[in-house]
Amino acid sequence: MDVNLPLYSAYLGAFLIILQTVLAGIVGGYRGRNGKGIGHADDIALERKVRRHANLTEYAPIFLIVLALFEIIAGQTTAILSLSVAFAAARIFHVIGFSSSAGSHLVDADGGRKMFVYARMLGAGSTLLLSIILPIMLVLHLTSLS
């Protein structure tokens, strides 16, 4: 079995760490400007920012690790590139959804603000779907090797 460099995973990892750092900076900046310490103290805006950052932290690492393992084994395939782009897009949609209290807390989630709800749904749903598809694809590939 040949071992391949996980180039697509590396690009995705670079994007995710930049996104993670930006989101962390937004949380830290908000805390500093508003004199908020640990927790969110019933501050909906802070809670939204913290959850947006935390949600990426919850899903990105395991997805990236499994994607990199798949890419090391299978190489730079169109499927792995597609998974990488789709995951990046899902996380962007999730960030957009959480950019408003309409998307995060469903506050005034009507009219033009419904787009935040839809962006959150698309981002979260796509993340979950990709987190099911990726391991299935990996296992199918692994079983084809034997």
C-alpha positions as CSV (number, residue, x, y, z in Angstrom):
1,M,0.0,0.0,0.0
2,D,1.3,3.4,-0.9
3,V,1.3,6.2,1.6
4,N,0.2,9.6,0.3
5,L,0.6,13.1,1.7
6,P,-2.8,14.4,2.9
7,L,-2.6,17.6,0.9
8,Y,-6.4,18.3,0.7
9,S,-6.6,17.7,4.4
10,A,-3.8,20.1,5.0
11,Y,-5.5,22.8,3.1
12,L,-8.7,22.2,5.0
13,G,-6.7,22.2,8.3
14,A,-5.2,25.6,7.4
15,F,-8.6,27.0,6.6
16,L,-10.1,25.6,9.8
17,I,-7.3,26.9,12.1
18,I,-7.7,30.4,10.5
19,L,-11.5,30.3,11.1
20,Q,-11.0,29.0,14.6
21,T,-8.5,31.8,15.4
22,V,-10.9,34.5,14.0
23,L,-13.8,33.1,16.0
24,A,-11.6,33.0,19.2
25,G,-10.5,36.6,18.5
26,I,-14.1,37.7,18.2
27,V,-15.0,36.0,21.6
28,G,-11.9,37.5,23.3
29,G,-12.5,41.0,21.8
30,Y,-16.1,40.9,23.0
31,R,-15.1,39.8,26.5
32,G,-12.5,42.6,26.7
33,R,-14.8,45.3,25.4
34,N,-17.6,44.3,27.7
35,G,-15.6,43.3,30.8
36,K,-16.8,39.7,30.7
37,G,-14.9,36.9,32.3
38,I,-15.5,33.2,32.0
39,G,-18.9,31.9,31.1
40,H,-21.5,34.1,29.4
41,A,-23.5,35.4,32.3
42,D,-26.9,35.5,30.5
43,D,-25.4,37.6,27.7
44,I,-27.0,36.2,24.6
45,A,-24.5,37.9,22.2
46,L,-21.5,36.4,24.2
47,E,-23.2,33.0,24.4
48,R,-23.7,33.0,20.7
49,K,-20.1,33.9,20.0
50,V,-18.8,31.3,22.4
51,R,-21.1,28.5,21.0
52,R,-20.1,29.4,17.4
53,H,-16.4,29.0,18.4
54,A,-17.0,25.9,20.5
55,N,-19.1,24.1,17.8
56,L,-16.2,24.4,15.4
57,T,-13.9,23.0,18.1
58,E,-16.2,20.1,18.6
59,Y,-16.6,18.9,15.0
60,A,-13.5,20.0,13.1
61,P,-10.7,18.0,14.8
62,I,-12.2,14.5,14.4
63,F,-13.4,15.2,10.9
64,L,-10.0,16.5,9.9
65,I,-8.2,13.5,11.5
66,V,-10.4,10.9,9.8
67,L,-10.2,12.8,6.5
68,A,-6.4,12.9,6.7
69,L,-6.2,9.2,7.4
70,F,-8.5,8.5,4.5
71,E,-6.3,10.7,2.2
72,I,-3.1,9.1,3.4
73,I,-4.6,5.7,2.4
74,A,-6.5,6.6,-0.7
75,G,-4.6,9.6,-2.1
76,Q,-5.8,12.9,-3.4
77,T,-9.1,11.8,-4.9
78,T,-12.0,13.9,-6.1
79,A,-14.1,12.4,-3.3
80,I,-11.7,13.7,-0.6
81,L,-11.4,17.1,-2.3
82,S,-15.2,17.2,-2.4
83,L,-15.5,16.2,1.3
84,S,-13.0,18.9,2.2
85,V,-14.8,21.7,0.3
86,A,-18.2,20.6,1.5
87,F,-17.0,20.6,5.2
88,A,-15.5,24.0,4.8
89,A,-18.7,25.3,3.2
90,A,-20.8,23.7,6.0
91,R,-18.7,25.4,8.7
92,I,-19.0,28.8,6.9
93,F,-22.8,28.4,6.8
94,H,-22.8,27.5,10.5
95,V,-20.8,30.6,11.3
96,I,-23.2,32.8,9.2
97,G,-26.2,31.2,11.0
98,F,-24.6,32.0,14.4
99,S,-23.8,35.6,13.3
100,S,-27.2,36.7,14.5
101,S,-29.4,35.9,17.5
102,A,-32.1,35.0,14.9
103,G,-29.9,32.0,13.9
104,S,-28.6,31.0,17.3
105,H,-31.5,31.8,19.7
106,L,-34.4,32.2,17.2
107,V,-34.9,35.8,18.4
108,D,-36.9,37.8,15.9
109,A,-36.3,34.9,13.4
110,D,-38.8,36.2,10.8
111,G,-38.7,38.0,7.5
112,G,-35.2,38.6,6.2
113,R,-33.6,37.3,9.4
114,K,-34.8,33.8,8.6
115,M,-31.8,33.4,6.4
116,F,-29.7,33.0,9.6
117,V,-31.9,30.1,10.7
118,Y,-31.6,28.5,7.3
119,A,-27.8,29.0,7.3
120,R,-27.5,27.4,10.7
121,M,-29.6,24.5,9.6
122,L,-27.6,24.0,6.4
123,G,-24.3,24.3,8.3
124,A,-25.2,22.0,11.1
125,G,-27.1,19.5,8.9
126,S,-24.3,19.3,6.4
127,T,-21.7,18.9,9.1
128,L,-23.6,16.0,10.5
129,L,-24.2,14.4,7.1
130,L,-20.6,14.7,6.2
131,S,-19.6,13.2,9.5
132,I,-21.7,10.1,8.6
133,I,-20.5,9.9,5.0
134,L,-16.8,10.2,5.7
135,P,-16.4,7.2,7.9
136,I,-18.7,5.1,5.6
137,M,-16.5,6.0,2.6
138,L,-13.3,5.2,4.6
139,V,-14.6,1.8,5.7
140,L,-15.7,0.9,2.2
141,H,-12.3,1.9,0.9
142,L,-10.5,-0.1,3.6
143,T,-12.6,-3.2,2.8
144,S,-11.8,-2.9,-0.9
145,L,-8.1,-3.1,-0.1
146,S,-8.3,-6.6,1.4
